[in-house]
Amino acid sequence: QVQLVESGGGLVQPGGSLRLSCAASRSIFSANAMAWYRQAPGKERELVAQIIGGSSLNYADSVKGRFTISRDNAKNTVYLQMNSLKPEDTAVYYCKISWYKEAYWGQGTQVSVSS
């Protein structure tokens, strides 16, 4: 069973930055997709950013230009750098990593943006 452990969430003021980390218990070198999702209270979980096939990057329109997804194969870790945070970015953030037919989720980390 693969475990994904997220960290880096917290409370930040509007305009601030956070970097989320997702550490995998399995090598991510061969993972075919890595993604960050978020779920705000009363809303459905939505895709925020993803890496497909190792190099193709996709972002939700609401975070383009502010968030950056990246990977460090040596550390088996996926990151989400979040800049210029807005109150509407408040949510629980989840990472998901897929190795072909196997997909695993992290437990989630809370991000709150408020003054």
Secondary structure, 3 states (H helix, E strand, C coil): CCCEEEECCEEECCCCCEEEEEEECCCCCCCCEEEEEEECCCCCCEEEEEEECCCEEEECCCCCCCEEEEEEHHHCEEEEEECCCCHHHCEEEEEEEEECCEEEECCCEEEEECC
